[in-house]
Amino acid sequence: MTDPQLIPEPAIDEIAFDQQQREYERRAGVILAANKAVLFDSLATAGIETVTVLFDGYGDSGQIERIDVEAGEGTIQLPSDRIEIARTIWESPEIERQTLTVREAFETVVYDFLRQTHDGWENSDGAYGEFVFDVAERTIKLDYNERYTSSENFSHEF
């Protein structure tokens, strides 16, 4: 019988992994820019000025709490149109294309941005915040708040 402690761990090629990660991030950046353009075009066509997406997560679960849409002097609903967005697939050069409602596309893009900037945002004490999509400026701002439990211990012996 072979002693499991004597079996060597497979070597991880860190250089190849880093290269793969950089390529994935490059593809993800290109795709997110394209998705952003599709979303902003849809919003501009509908006369929408800003969209605010609130999210909250903790205890290994997270969700979008609310999507507020402003046009002119009031709030309206997102258009019911369907738009095509793309997503990257880890370890694959393939691009997955999906036709979604504008609301589903917002949710998908917001989750992708959260994964890209604060992966694990929903774990443990979690995080909350909001994305603000400014249609005129074609910008997306993220206000992110991370929760954590802190503990300080002091031990003395005299």
Backbone torsions as a table, in degrees:
resi	resn	phi	psi	omega
1	MET	NA	139.9	-178.5
2	THR	-88.5	135.3	177.9
3	ASP	-75.6	119.4	-176.8
4	PRO	-61.5	-23.6	179.4
5	GLN	-73.1	-16.9	-179.0
6	LEU	-93.6	-8.3	178.8
7	ILE	-80.0	120.7	-177.5
8	PRO	-70.6	146.0	174.4
9	GLU	-68.2	141.5	176.4
10	PRO	-63.6	140.1	-179.5
11	ALA	-72.5	138.1	176.8
12	ILE	-98.8	125.6	177.7
13	ASP	-83.1	91.8	-174.8
14	GLU	-64.3	-34.8	179.7
15	ILE	-65.5	-44.8	179.2
16	ALA	-65.7	-39.9	179.3
17	PHE	-63.8	-45.6	178.2
18	ASP	-60.5	-40.2	178.8
19	GLN	-64.9	-42.6	178.7
20	GLN	-64.2	-41.2	178.7
21	GLN	-63.8	-44.8	178.4
22	ARG	-61.5	-41.4	179.2
23	GLU	-65.6	-41.8	177.6
24	TYR	-61.6	-45.2	179.2
25	GLU	-63.9	-36.7	177.1
26	ARG	-62.7	-49.3	178.9
27	ARG	-60.9	-43.3	-179.4
28	ALA	-62.1	-39.7	178.6
29	GLY	-64.1	-42.8	178.4
30	VAL	-63.9	-44.0	-177.9
31	ILE	-69.1	-41.3	178.5
32	LEU	-64.0	-36.1	176.6
33	ALA	-63.4	-41.8	178.6
34	ALA	-66.3	-43.1	178.4
35	ASN	-63.2	-39.5	178.6
36	LYS	-59.8	-44.7	179.8
37	ALA	-61.8	-43.1	179.8
38	VAL	-63.2	-43.8	179.2
39	LEU	-63.3	-48.2	-178.6
40	PHE	-64.3	-37.3	176.9
41	ASP	-61.5	-43.4	179.4
42	SER	-63.4	-42.0	179.8
43	LEU	-67.3	-42.6	-179.9
44	ALA	-62.2	-42.1	178.7
45	THR	-60.2	-35.3	-179.0
46	ALA	-85.0	-1.0	179.7
47	GLY	76.4	19.3	-179.2
48	ILE	-83.0	137.8	-178.9
49	GLU	-97.5	-46.6	178.8
50	THR	-141.6	150.8	172.3
51	VAL	-129.9	128.8	177.8
52	THR	-115.3	124.8	-179.1
53	VAL	-114.2	116.7	178.4
54	LEU	-97.9	136.3	179.6
55	PHE	-132.0	157.5	178.9
56	ASP	-155.2	140.0	178.6
57	GLY	-155.7	148.5	175.3
58	TYR	-171.9	163.1	177.3
59	GLY	61.1	34.2	178.3
60	ASP	70.7	22.8	177.6
61	SER	-143.6	138.3	179.5
62	GLY	-145.6	154.9	-177.6
63	GLN	-155.7	164.8	171.1
64	ILE	-84.9	125.7	-177.0
65	GLU	-84.2	-40.0	-174.0
66	ARG	-162.0	149.4	172.5
67	ILE	-124.9	116.0	179.4
68	ASP	-104.4	132.0	-176.2
69	VAL	-121.8	126.2	-179.0
70	GLU	-118.9	133.8	175.7
71	ALA	-142.9	129.5	-179.3
72	GLY	61.0	-126.2	-176.2
73	GLU	-97.1	4.5	-175.2
74	GLY	-146.9	-173.7	178.2
75	THR	-102.2	146.7	178.9
76	ILE	-136.9	179.6	176.9
77	GLN	-91.6	156.3	172.8
78	LEU	-65.0	151.6	177.4
79	PRO	-61.7	151.9	179.4
80	SER	-88.3	4.5	179.9
81	ASP	-57.6	160.2	173.2
82	ARG	-110.7	135.9	-179.9
83	ILE	-130.3	158.2	179.6
84	GLU	-99.1	129.3	172.9
85	ILE	-123.9	164.1	-178.0
86	ALA	-121.0	157.5	178.0
87	ARG	-141.7	147.0	176.7
88	THR	-85.0	157.1	177.4
89	ILE	-122.0	126.2	-179.8
90	TRP	-60.9	140.5	178.3
91	GLU	62.9	24.0	178.6
92	SER	-148.5	138.3	174.9
93	PRO	-77.5	-5.7	-178.4
94	GLU	-65.4	148.5	175.3
95	ILE	-116.9	126.4	179.5
96	GLU	-91.0	128.2	178.6
97	ARG	-110.2	137.8	-179.3
98	GLN	-133.5	140.8	172.5
99	THR	-103.7	116.9	-173.6
100	LEU	-129.8	163.2	169.6
101	THR	-67.8	162.7	179.6
102	VAL	-60.1	-39.5	178.8
103	ARG	-62.3	-47.3	179.1
104	GLU	-62.9	-37.0	178.4
105	ALA	-64.9	-41.9	176.7
106	PHE	-59.2	-47.6	-179.6
107	GLU	-60.0	-44.6	-179.3
108	THR	-62.7	-47.0	-178.4
109	VAL	-66.5	-40.6	178.6
110	VAL	-62.4	-47.0	178.3
111	TYR	-62.0	-37.1	177.7
112	ASP	-65.3	-42.6	177.3
113	PHE	-63.4	-41.8	178.1
114	LEU	-62.8	-43.4	178.7
115	ARG	-62.9	-37.7	-178.2
116	GLN	-71.4	-37.7	-174.1
117	THR	-99.9	-32.8	-175.3
118	HIS	-143.0	59.8	-179.2
119	ASP	-55.7	132.6	-177.4
120	GLY	88.0	15.4	-177.1
121	TRP	-57.3	-23.6	-175.8
122	GLU	-93.9	-4.0	-174.9
123	ASN	-83.5	154.0	176.5
124	SER	53.3	-123.8	-178.6
125	ASP	-72.3	-17.6	172.4
126	GLY	75.1	-160.5	-177.0
127	ALA	-155.4	164.7	176.5
128	TYR	-148.0	164.5	177.6
129	GLY	165.9	-160.7	-178.5
130	GLU	-149.9	149.1	170.4
131	PHE	-106.3	136.2	174.5
132	VAL	-119.7	118.4	178.2
133	PHE	-97.2	112.6	179.1
134	ASP	-100.3	109.1	-173.0
135	VAL	-67.9	-43.3	-178.5
136	ALA	-61.7	-42.3	-179.3
137	GLU	-86.0	-14.5	-176.7
138	ARG	55.2	45.5	179.3
139	THR	-121.6	156.8	175.3
140	ILE	-127.1	122.2	178.1
141	LYS	-112.2	136.6	178.6
142	LEU	-113.1	123.9	171.9
143	ASP	-107.5	109.6	-169.9
144	TYR	-116.9	130.2	-179.8
145	ASN	-124.8	117.8	-178.8
146	GLU	-100.2	134.4	177.3
147	ARG	-96.9	148.4	173.3
148	TYR	-156.4	151.6	175.4
149	THR	-97.1	132.4	-178.1
150	SER	-114.9	149.7	177.5
151	SER	-144.7	137.2	175.3
152	GLU	-122.3	136.3	179.3
153	ASN	-125.6	134.8	175.2
154	PHE	-126.3	130.0	179.4
155	SER	-129.3	130.9	-177.8
156	HIS	-130.8	143.0	173.2
157	GLU	-133.4	126.6	-178.1
158	PHE	-120.1	NA	NA
